[in-house]
Amino acid sequence: MQLSQVTVLYYDYDQPLFMRQATIEANQEDKGSRVHLPGEFEQGKVIIAVIQGDAKILSHAGERVQH
C-alpha cells in the first residue's frame, strides 16, 4: 500500500446542507485502485467524492444556500 493525497467532498451528518472538503493522506493499494480513507475521518460524514490530489473547489451546487 502507498499513501496518496486526496481531496474528499462530504456532508456532515449534523449540517447536511453544507458541502465540505478536506485534503488528507489515504491508503491506496495500487495506482488507479480504490482509496481507503481512515475510519476516524469517515465518522459522522456522508462521503460524496474522493478526488486525486489537492483539489480546489471553485463552486458547487447549493453554495448560494451558504451565503
Order of alpha helices (4+ residues) and beta strands (2+ residues): beta-beta-beta-alpha-beta-alpha
